[in-house]
Amino acid sequence: MLSGIFTPFLLTMGLVSAVAIVWFAHRMDVIDQEGHPLHLGRSALTYLPWLVVEIVKAAWDVSKIIVNPRMPISPTMVRVKTSQKTPVGQVVYANSITLTPGTISVVVEGDEILVHALTREGAEAVVEGDMDRRVTRFEGAS
């Protein structure tokens, strides 16, 4: 596909190869629900738009901090309890924190995530738990 050549033969061979790989993987039992959480598809239609809005808002806040000559940052580390029931839910939550500018998930230990935030306000927003509740709803809506 990257070559830009789309002959019927190449497209057919690509399709046959993809189907064969999926069939072999299924027969070998190497595909599991945890690695491919297709059951979360419908929930993503409400969670992902909300996450995009949060990312844009956080990016705007970080941009204002960068432009400010006084650079008003207050780096903070906080431990946040998670309410997710599955490892997939915890990973979605930790990745959502990291995707949001100004916060990074440092480590996930049991039911806690260590989060580094650029500002105290960012840390408070994570501790407040709105994202945690939304990820738990996203995870449980299957």
C-alpha positions as CSV (number, residue, x, y, z in Angstrom):
1,M,0.0,0.0,0.0
2,L,2.9,2.4,0.7
3,S,4.3,1.9,-2.8
4,G,1.2,3.5,-4.4
5,I,0.7,0.5,-6.7
6,F,-2.8,-0.9,-6.4
7,T,-3.1,-3.7,-8.8
8,P,-5.9,-6.3,-8.2
9,F,-3.3,-9.0,-7.8
10,L,-1.5,-7.1,-5.0
11,L,-4.7,-6.1,-3.2
12,T,-5.9,-9.7,-3.4
13,M,-2.7,-11.1,-2.0
14,G,-2.7,-8.5,0.8
15,L,-6.2,-9.5,1.8
16,V,-5.4,-13.2,1.6
17,S,-2.3,-12.7,3.7
18,A,-4.2,-10.8,6.4
19,V,-7.0,-13.4,6.6
20,A,-4.4,-16.2,6.8
21,I,-2.5,-14.5,9.6
22,V,-5.7,-13.9,11.6
23,W,-6.8,-17.5,11.0
24,F,-3.4,-18.9,12.1
25,A,-3.3,-16.7,15.2
26,H,-6.8,-17.8,16.1
27,R,-6.0,-21.5,15.7
28,M,-2.8,-21.1,17.8
29,D,-4.9,-19.4,20.5
30,V,-2.6,-16.3,20.7
31,I,-5.4,-13.8,20.5
32,D,-7.0,-12.9,23.8
33,Q,-9.7,-10.4,25.0
34,E,-7.3,-8.5,27.2
35,G,-4.9,-7.7,24.3
36,H,-7.7,-6.7,22.0
37,P,-10.5,-5.2,24.0
38,L,-13.0,-5.0,21.1
39,H,-15.8,-5.0,23.7
40,L,-14.9,-1.4,24.6
41,G,-15.6,-0.1,21.1
42,R,-19.0,1.5,21.8
43,S,-17.8,3.1,25.1
44,A,-15.0,4.8,23.2
45,L,-17.5,6.8,21.2
46,T,-18.3,8.9,24.3
47,Y,-14.9,8.7,26.2
48,L,-12.5,9.6,23.4
49,P,-14.3,12.9,22.4
50,W,-14.2,13.9,26.1
51,L,-10.5,13.0,26.3
52,V,-9.7,15.1,23.2
53,V,-11.4,18.1,24.8
54,E,-9.4,17.6,28.0
55,I,-6.2,17.3,26.0
56,V,-6.9,20.5,24.1
57,K,-7.8,22.4,27.4
58,A,-4.6,21.1,29.1
59,A,-2.5,22.0,26.0
60,W,-3.9,25.6,26.2
61,D,-3.0,25.8,29.9
62,V,0.5,24.5,29.3
63,S,1.0,26.9,26.4
64,K,0.0,29.8,28.6
65,I,2.6,28.7,31.2
66,I,5.3,28.5,28.5
67,V,4.5,32.0,27.2
68,N,4.5,33.6,30.6
69,P,7.9,35.1,31.3
70,R,7.7,34.1,35.0
71,M,7.1,30.5,34.1
72,P,4.6,29.8,36.9
73,I,5.2,26.1,37.4
74,S,5.0,24.1,40.6
75,P,6.0,20.5,39.8
76,T,4.2,18.1,42.0
77,M,4.1,14.3,42.4
78,V,0.8,12.7,43.7
79,R,-0.4,9.2,44.3
80,V,-3.8,8.6,42.9
81,K,-6.1,5.7,43.8
82,T,-7.7,3.9,40.8
83,S,-11.1,2.5,40.7
84,Q,-10.7,0.4,37.5
85,K,-11.4,-3.3,37.8
86,T,-9.2,-4.6,35.0
87,P,-5.6,-4.1,33.9
88,V,-7.0,-2.7,30.6
89,G,-8.9,0.0,32.5
90,Q,-5.8,0.9,34.5
91,V,-3.7,1.2,31.4
92,V,-6.4,3.4,29.7
93,Y,-6.4,5.6,32.8
94,A,-2.6,5.9,33.1
95,N,-2.3,6.5,29.3
96,S,-5.1,9.2,29.5
97,I,-3.1,11.0,32.2
98,T,0.1,10.8,30.2
99,L,-1.7,12.0,27.0
100,T,-3.0,15.1,28.8
101,P,-0.3,17.8,28.6
102,G,1.2,18.8,31.9
103,T,0.8,15.4,33.6
104,I,2.7,12.1,33.3
105,S,1.9,8.7,34.8
106,V,5.3,7.7,36.3
107,V,4.4,4.2,37.7
108,V,1.4,2.0,38.2
109,E,1.6,0.0,41.4
110,G,-1.4,-2.1,42.4
111,D,-4.4,0.2,42.6
112,E,-2.3,3.4,42.6
113,I,-0.7,5.6,40.0
114,L,2.2,7.9,40.7
115,V,1.6,11.1,38.7
116,H,3.9,14.0,38.0
117,A,2.1,17.2,37.3
118,L,3.6,20.5,36.0
119,T,1.4,22.6,38.3
120,R,-0.5,22.1,41.6
121,E,-3.7,22.8,39.7
122,G,-3.0,19.9,37.3
123,A,-2.3,17.6,40.2
124,E,-5.5,18.6,41.9
125,A,-7.5,17.9,38.8
126,V,-6.1,14.4,38.7
127,V,-6.8,13.8,42.4
128,E,-10.3,15.2,41.9
129,G,-11.0,12.0,40.0
130,D,-13.2,13.1,37.0
131,M,-11.0,11.2,34.6
132,D,-10.9,8.2,36.9
133,R,-14.7,8.0,37.1
134,R,-15.0,8.4,33.3
135,V,-12.5,5.6,32.6
136,T,-14.3,3.4,35.1
137,R,-17.6,4.1,33.3
138,F,-15.8,3.5,30.0
139,E,-14.5,0.2,31.2
140,G,-17.8,-1.0,32.7
141,A,-20.0,0.1,29.8
142,S,-19.2,-3.0,27.8
